[in-house]
């Protein structure tokens, strides 16, 4: 059985830096939510253990994407400011959003073979 602790350990490996104890606690909660999201989207007859490697990575990436968004929103440093004719823009917001989006997109690609099709379909349409 895949545990939230295993997902957290994978996420910490992918994080790229040491997290504070508070950040790690938040990431643990996000790992639990990611587990629920991906376990709930699996096709009938597929268990998380059936796609263990993909499942762990997808959950870790999903949690890190959420963490990226949370850290961006809580950032005390202004992302841009102006003083007269001078404007300073760190561009950090765009990078953080792009990183989170990339993590989520990769998680979805990784899990596509194991998840139920959530695509759009026409039902009862005459041709």
ABEGO torsion letter per residue (X at the ends): XBBAAAAAAAAAAAAGBBBBAAAAAAAAAAAAAAAAAAAAABBBGBBAAAAAAAAAAAAAAAAAAAAAAAAAAABABBABBBBEABBBBAGAAAAAAAAAAAAAAAAAAAAAAABBBABBBBBGBBX
